[in-house]
Amino acid sequence: MDVNETRDEYVERFRALAREGLDELFAASRPPGLVGGHLERFAVVADEASAHAETVFSFRGRRFRYERQIWPPDFPLEIKTALYVEHLRERVLTGRYDAGAEPGADIGL
């Protein structure tokens, strides 16, 4: 993070970079992404002290919700964005989630 970068600037840049990474992750022609998955929603929610990113998507008949805090930052922006997208992908593809959730309920990652 640039020391002169404000929270709003950081959050907006994260939103743009993460959206680009998620679009690539869910592209039908881009293995080893989540081919066949459907990105339903990506949002960044901020309050006075923090901000978090939330992604809701379906993949292989299940609906997932992935949420991570992005502000205050613990890594430079580009690294934080790459970690967000890659951690989501890795958790789903390696089955690191509780598949015993109620039918129709979002599976938290």
C-alpha positions as a LaTeX table, in Angstrom:
\begin{tabular}{lrrr}
\hline
Residue & $x$ (\AA) & $y$ (\AA) & $z$ (\AA) \\
\hline
Met1 & 0.00 & 0.00 & 0.00 \\
Asp2 & 1.22 & 3.45 & $-0.86$ \\
Val3 & 1.58 & 5.36 & 2.41 \\
Asn4 & $-0.39$ & 8.24 & 0.91 \\
Glu5 & $-3.25$ & 6.03 & $-0.27$ \\
Thr6 & $-6.51$ & 6.53 & 1.58 \\
Arg7 & $-8.85$ & 3.79 & 2.63 \\
Asp8 & $-11.36$ & 4.70 & $-0.08$ \\
Glu9 & $-8.66$ & 4.58 & $-2.76$ \\
Tyr10 & $-7.39$ & 1.23 & $-1.49$ \\
Val11 & $-10.90$ & $-0.26$ & $-1.36$ \\
Glu12 & $-11.77$ & 0.97 & $-4.87$ \\
Arg13 & $-8.53$ & $-0.38$ & $-6.33$ \\
Phe14 & $-9.09$ & $-3.70$ & $-4.52$ \\
Arg15 & $-12.63$ & $-3.86$ & $-5.93$ \\
Ala16 & $-11.39$ & $-3.37$ & $-9.50$ \\
Leu17 & $-8.47$ & $-5.82$ & $-9.27$ \\
Ala18 & $-10.48$ & $-8.49$ & $-7.45$ \\
Arg19 & $-13.34$ & $-8.24$ & $-9.93$ \\
Glu20 & $-10.90$ & $-8.73$ & $-12.79$ \\
Gly21 & $-9.39$ & $-11.77$ & $-11.06$ \\
Leu22 & $-12.81$ & $-13.26$ & $-10.29$ \\
Asp23 & $-13.97$ & $-12.75$ & $-13.89$ \\
Glu24 & $-10.92$ & $-14.71$ & $-15.04$ \\
Leu25 & $-11.51$ & $-17.40$ & $-12.41$ \\
Phe26 & $-15.06$ & $-18.01$ & $-13.63$ \\
Ala27 & $-14.31$ & $-17.75$ & $-17.37$ \\
Ala28 & $-15.43$ & $-20.94$ & $-19.14$ \\
Ser29 & $-12.27$ & $-21.12$ & $-21.22$ \\
Arg30 & $-9.72$ & $-20.57$ & $-18.42$ \\
Pro31 & $-8.78$ & $-23.77$ & $-16.59$ \\
Pro32 & $-7.67$ & $-24.31$ & $-13.86$ \\
Gly33 & $-10.36$ & $-21.92$ & $-12.74$ \\
Leu34 & $-13.85$ & $-22.75$ & $-11.59$ \\
Val35 & $-15.08$ & $-23.84$ & $-15.02$ \\
Gly36 & $-18.82$ & $-24.35$ & $-14.90$ \\
Gly37 & $-19.15$ & $-22.08$ & $-11.88$ \\
His38 & $-21.34$ & $-19.01$ & $-11.80$ \\
Leu39 & $-20.35$ & $-15.78$ & $-10.06$ \\
Glu40 & $-23.53$ & $-14.41$ & $-8.49$ \\
Arg41 & $-22.26$ & $-11.43$ & $-6.53$ \\
Phe42 & $-19.07$ & $-9.64$ & $-5.58$ \\
Ala43 & $-19.28$ & $-6.71$ & $-3.20$ \\
Val44 & $-17.09$ & $-4.69$ & $-0.89$ \\
Val45 & $-18.81$ & $-3.55$ & 2.29 \\
Ala46 & $-17.23$ & $-0.87$ & 4.47 \\
Asp47 & $-18.03$ & 0.64 & 7.82 \\
Glu48 & $-16.10$ & 3.26 & 9.78 \\
Ala49 & $-13.33$ & 0.94 & 10.99 \\
Ser50 & $-13.03$ & $-1.85$ & 8.43 \\
Ala51 & $-13.98$ & $-3.15$ & 5.00 \\
His52 & $-14.54$ & $-6.67$ & 3.76 \\
Ala53 & $-15.06$ & $-8.30$ & 0.39 \\
Glu54 & $-17.77$ & $-10.89$ & $-0.16$ \\
Thr55 & $-18.19$ & $-13.24$ & $-3.11$ \\
Val56 & $-21.22$ & $-15.48$ & $-3.62$ \\
Phe57 & $-21.06$ & $-18.10$ & $-6.35$ \\
Ser58 & $-22.27$ & $-21.55$ & $-7.34$ \\
Phe59 & $-20.04$ & $-24.42$ & $-8.40$ \\
Arg60 & $-20.84$ & $-28.11$ & $-8.99$ \\
Gly61 & $-24.33$ & $-27.83$ & $-7.59$ \\
Arg62 & $-23.37$ & $-26.00$ & $-4.42$ \\
Arg63 & $-23.65$ & $-22.34$ & $-3.46$ \\
Phe64 & $-20.70$ & $-20.76$ & $-1.68$ \\
Arg65 & $-20.04$ & $-17.56$ & 0.23 \\
Tyr66 & $-16.49$ & $-16.30$ & 0.68 \\
Glu67 & $-15.76$ & $-13.29$ & 2.85 \\
Arg68 & $-12.48$ & $-11.69$ & 3.92 \\
Gln69 & $-11.47$ & $-8.45$ & 5.59 \\
Ile70 & $-9.51$ & $-6.15$ & 3.29 \\
Trp71 & $-9.13$ & $-3.04$ & 5.45 \\
Pro72 & $-7.08$ & $-2.30$ & 7.41 \\
Pro73 & $-4.61$ & $-3.92$ & 5.01 \\
Asp74 & $-2.20$ & $-6.60$ & 6.11 \\
Phe75 & $-0.51$ & $-6.91$ & 2.70 \\
Pro76 & 0.17 & $-4.58$ & $-0.23$ \\
Leu77 & $-2.86$ & $-4.24$ & $-2.50$ \\
Glu78 & $-1.70$ & $-6.46$ & $-5.36$ \\
Ile79 & $-0.72$ & $-9.27$ & $-2.98$ \\
Lys80 & $-3.96$ & $-8.96$ & $-0.99$ \\
Thr81 & $-6.01$ & $-9.17$ & $-4.19$ \\
Ala82 & $-4.11$ & $-12.20$ & $-5.51$ \\
Leu83 & $-4.47$ & $-13.94$ & $-2.15$ \\
Tyr84 & $-8.21$ & $-13.26$ & $-2.09$ \\
Val85 & $-8.81$ & $-14.85$ & $-5.51$ \\
Glu86 & $-6.35$ & $-17.73$ & $-5.12$ \\
His87 & $-7.52$ & $-18.63$ & $-1.62$ \\
Leu88 & $-11.12$ & $-18.81$ & $-2.86$ \\
Arg89 & $-10.08$ & $-21.08$ & $-5.75$ \\
Glu90 & $-7.90$ & $-23.31$ & $-3.58$ \\
Arg91 & $-10.55$ & $-23.78$ & $-0.87$ \\
Val92 & $-13.17$ & $-24.87$ & $-3.41$ \\
Leu93 & $-11.00$ & $-27.09$ & $-5.61$ \\
Thr94 & $-9.41$ & $-28.93$ & $-2.67$ \\
Gly95 & $-12.76$ & $-29.40$ & $-0.91$ \\
Arg96 & $-11.73$ & $-27.42$ & 2.16 \\
Tyr97 & $-15.24$ & $-26.59$ & 3.33 \\
Asp98 & $-18.06$ & $-28.14$ & 5.33 \\
Ala99 & $-20.18$ & $-29.94$ & 2.72 \\
Gly100 & $-22.73$ & $-30.88$ & 5.39 \\
Ala101 & $-24.50$ & $-27.54$ & 5.33 \\
Glu102 & $-28.28$ & $-27.49$ & 5.15 \\
Pro103 & $-29.67$ & $-27.99$ & 1.64 \\
Gly104 & $-29.97$ & $-24.62$ & $-0.05$ \\
Ala105 & $-27.76$ & $-22.87$ & 2.49 \\
Asp106 & $-24.60$ & $-21.07$ & 1.45 \\
Ile107 & $-21.39$ & $-22.92$ & 2.27 \\
Gly108 & $-18.97$ & $-20.58$ & 3.98 \\
Leu109 & $-15.36$ & $-20.70$ & 2.94 \\
\hline
\end{tabular}
